[in-house]
Amino acid sequence: MKKRVVFFVLLFSSMLANAQNVDTLKQVIATCKNDTNKVNTLLELAYASNFIESVLINIKALELALKLNYTLGVVVSYNQLGDAYWYHSDFDKAQDN
């Protein structure tokens, strides 16, 4: 019984920390200039988001990275898009990315 309580406390605190992290990342994005830092923050937010939000945020990061000619941002965006599609069993889109 004690182990279950500890498990649920840790699970809840982890979920709460993730929600706070997402809110912080959204605030940072709102104040960032369109530069590589914004791409990196978008990528962090996409990684911490659910599937649909992740795909949309990764697309924004990819577009900005392409506009800035930021190669690492482009690579990570495509990789995260591929991972998101892979985990949702859309293997064709995963392979495209």
BALOBA-1460 file (C-alpha; in Angstrom, 3 decimals):
// residues 97
<rec num="1" residu="m" x="0.000" y="0.000" z="0.000"/>
<rec num="2" residu="k" x="2.790" y="2.390" z="0.924"/>
<rec num="3" residu="k" x="4.506" y="1.795" z="-2.424"/>
<rec num="4" residu="r" x="1.300" y="2.648" z="-4.301"/>
<rec num="5" residu="v" x="0.925" y="5.931" z="-2.448"/>
<rec num="6" residu="v" x="4.535" y="6.867" z="-3.191"/>
<rec num="7" residu="f" x="4.073" y="5.912" z="-6.835"/>
<rec num="8" residu="f" x="0.973" y="8.089" z="-7.238"/>
<rec num="9" residu="v" x="2.581" y="11.009" z="-5.444"/>
<rec num="10" residu="l" x="5.576" y="10.806" z="-7.774"/>
<rec num="11" residu="l" x="3.328" y="10.438" z="-10.811"/>
<rec num="12" residu="f" x="1.213" y="13.445" z="-9.827"/>
<rec num="13" residu="s" x="4.243" y="15.618" z="-9.066"/>
<rec num="14" residu="s" x="5.773" y="14.653" z="-12.413"/>
<rec num="15" residu="m" x="2.577" y="15.614" z="-14.241"/>
<rec num="16" residu="l" x="2.416" y="18.912" z="-12.368"/>
<rec num="17" residu="a" x="6.047" y="19.720" z="-13.150"/>
<rec num="18" residu="n" x="5.439" y="18.968" z="-16.835"/>
<rec num="19" residu="a" x="2.404" y="21.286" z="-16.908"/>
<rec num="20" residu="q" x="4.450" y="24.070" z="-15.296"/>
<rec num="21" residu="n" x="7.269" y="23.459" z="-17.774"/>
<rec num="22" residu="v" x="4.850" y="23.713" z="-20.717"/>
<rec num="23" residu="d" x="3.458" y="26.995" z="-19.383"/>
<rec num="24" residu="t" x="6.964" y="28.386" z="-18.913"/>
<rec num="25" residu="l" x="7.976" y="27.371" z="-22.436"/>
<rec num="26" residu="k" x="4.869" y="29.033" z="-23.887"/>
<rec num="27" residu="q" x="5.736" y="32.260" z="-22.051"/>
<rec num="28" residu="v" x="9.292" y="32.165" z="-23.360"/>
<rec num="29" residu="i" x="8.079" y="31.589" z="-26.929"/>
<rec num="30" residu="a" x="5.713" y="34.544" z="-26.685"/>
<rec num="31" residu="t" x="8.608" y="36.869" z="-25.828"/>
<rec num="32" residu="c" x="11.346" y="35.405" z="-28.082"/>
<rec num="33" residu="k" x="12.523" y="36.964" z="-31.293"/>
<rec num="34" residu="n" x="12.389" y="34.772" z="-34.387"/>
<rec num="35" residu="d" x="15.840" y="33.276" z="-33.968"/>
<rec num="36" residu="t" x="17.466" y="29.951" z="-33.194"/>
<rec num="37" residu="n" x="16.531" y="30.255" z="-29.509"/>
<rec num="38" residu="k" x="12.877" y="30.352" z="-30.475"/>
<rec num="39" residu="v" x="13.331" y="27.270" z="-32.666"/>
<rec num="40" residu="n" x="14.979" y="25.422" z="-29.771"/>
<rec num="41" residu="t" x="12.232" y="26.453" z="-27.345"/>
<rec num="42" residu="l" x="9.533" y="25.400" z="-29.812"/>
<rec num="43" residu="l" x="11.249" y="22.028" z="-30.113"/>
<rec num="44" residu="e" x="11.308" y="21.628" z="-26.322"/>
<rec num="45" residu="l" x="7.623" y="22.508" z="-26.133"/>
<rec num="46" residu="a" x="6.773" y="20.080" z="-28.928"/>
<rec num="47" residu="y" x="8.612" y="17.305" z="-27.095"/>
<rec num="48" residu="a" x="6.571" y="17.961" z="-23.943"/>
<rec num="49" residu="s" x="3.206" y="18.180" z="-25.748"/>
<rec num="50" residu="n" x="0.577" y="15.688" z="-26.852"/>
<rec num="51" residu="f" x="0.577" y="14.275" z="-30.391"/>
<rec num="52" residu="i" x="-1.493" y="16.908" z="-32.211"/>
<rec num="53" residu="e" x="0.140" y="19.868" z="-30.486"/>
<rec num="54" residu="s" x="3.546" y="18.292" z="-31.001"/>
<rec num="55" residu="v" x="3.028" y="17.980" z="-34.743"/>
<rec num="56" residu="l" x="1.750" y="21.565" z="-35.068"/>
<rec num="57" residu="i" x="4.562" y="23.014" z="-32.947"/>
<rec num="58" residu="n" x="7.206" y="20.979" z="-34.792"/>
<rec num="59" residu="i" x="5.886" y="22.308" z="-38.097"/>
<rec num="60" residu="k" x="6.227" y="25.879" z="-36.780"/>
<rec num="61" residu="a" x="9.757" y="25.129" z="-35.602"/>
<rec num="62" residu="l" x="10.603" y="23.558" z="-38.960"/>
<rec num="63" residu="e" x="9.289" y="26.548" z="-40.916"/>
<rec num="64" residu="l" x="11.251" y="28.985" z="-38.765"/>
<rec num="65" residu="a" x="14.405" y="26.851" z="-38.905"/>
<rec num="66" residu="l" x="14.171" y="26.707" z="-42.705"/>
<rec num="67" residu="k" x="13.652" y="30.472" z="-42.863"/>
<rec num="68" residu="l" x="16.721" y="31.024" z="-40.635"/>
<rec num="69" residu="n" x="18.747" y="28.369" z="-42.464"/>
<rec num="70" residu="y" x="19.276" y="26.709" z="-39.055"/>
<rec num="71" residu="t" x="20.329" y="23.193" z="-40.037"/>
<rec num="72" residu="l" x="20.245" y="21.646" z="-36.562"/>
<rec num="73" residu="g" x="16.718" y="22.988" z="-36.003"/>
<rec num="74" residu="v" x="15.586" y="21.507" z="-39.319"/>
<rec num="75" residu="v" x="17.094" y="18.114" z="-38.474"/>
<rec num="76" residu="v" x="15.596" y="17.979" z="-34.968"/>
<rec num="77" residu="s" x="12.188" y="19.133" z="-36.249"/>
<rec num="78" residu="y" x="12.068" y="16.386" z="-38.854"/>
<rec num="79" residu="n" x="13.278" y="13.833" z="-36.306"/>
<rec num="80" residu="q" x="10.625" y="14.784" z="-33.747"/>
<rec num="81" residu="l" x="7.922" y="14.757" z="-36.434"/>
<rec num="82" residu="g" x="9.046" y="11.302" z="-37.477"/>
<rec num="83" residu="d" x="8.987" y="10.098" z="-33.874"/>
<rec num="84" residu="a" x="5.522" y="11.523" z="-33.272"/>
<rec num="85" residu="y" x="4.106" y="9.810" z="-36.348"/>
<rec num="86" residu="w" x="5.943" y="6.577" z="-35.535"/>
<rec num="87" residu="y" x="4.473" y="6.385" z="-32.028"/>
<rec num="88" residu="h" x="1.014" y="6.860" z="-33.548"/>
<rec num="89" residu="s" x="1.610" y="4.085" z="-36.090"/>
<rec num="90" residu="d" x="1.584" y="6.367" z="-39.127"/>
<rec num="91" residu="f" x="4.685" y="4.735" z="-40.536"/>
<rec num="92" residu="d" x="4.500" y="6.346" z="-43.971"/>
<rec num="93" residu="k" x="4.588" y="9.868" z="-42.520"/>
<rec num="94" residu="a" x="7.215" y="8.766" z="-40.018"/>
<rec num="95" residu="q" x="9.448" y="7.559" z="-42.816"/>
<rec num="96" residu="d" x="8.864" y="10.753" z="-44.816"/>
<rec num="97" residu="n" x="10.140" y="12.786" z="-41.899"/>
